[in-house]
Amino acid sequence: MITPEQKEKLRGWFAGRLPDDLFEELVEVTADREEITVIGRVPEPRLAEGAPDAERESARRARIEEFRERTREQRMEVAREAEHLFRRKVSWGVVCGPERALFTHLAAPVMTRLRQPERQVLDTLIAAGVARSRSDALAWCVRLVQRHTEDWLTELRESLEHVQRVRAQGPDAEEVADSSTDGDEDG
């Protein structure tokens, strides 16, 4: 988990580095240990007033694909710099009206040991056609929990950020700072 200050610096770097005409607005920059995801807003296609929903949806998807292809080189250049600087892969996404699309992004393996009742839940999802594999079923479960507990997860993340701030102010923080300067005197 990264600190709020690290998030701000990361968002600031992308806001300053992205070409001005890439997005209408930088919507979101998120990160974990493996990946940074950058999401921006692109303009909605202009359609006749009262256009059917199917036409609007199709036009938005086409706009997203057009953006993805047209900006590939620019995004790859920024991603290379960011990956070198932050040591994480960079993934991209856009928001076009109510539509949100993520481009190629990481699927990081997560090792876990599950007991039989937990495996049976995953196997039931597979048998029902909800998931193709146990890995897919586990990802489905995580998304379901995320959707139904977003408030609780937000509160938990805020609590973790508070713990990190308190730890940084503790007595060990001075010891670490002192020991890092002690080495300078020897050399």
Buried (B, 14 or more C-beta within 10 A) or exposed (E): EBEEEEBEEBBEBBEEEBEEEBBBEBBBBBBEEEBBBBBBBBEBBEEEEEEEEEEBEEBBBEBBEEBBEEBEEEBEEBBEEBBEEBEBBBBBBBBBBEBBBEBEEEEEEEEEEEEEEBEEBBBEBBEEEEBEEBEBBBBBBEEEEEEEEEEEEEEEEEEEBEEBEEEEEEEEEEEEEEEEEEEEEEE
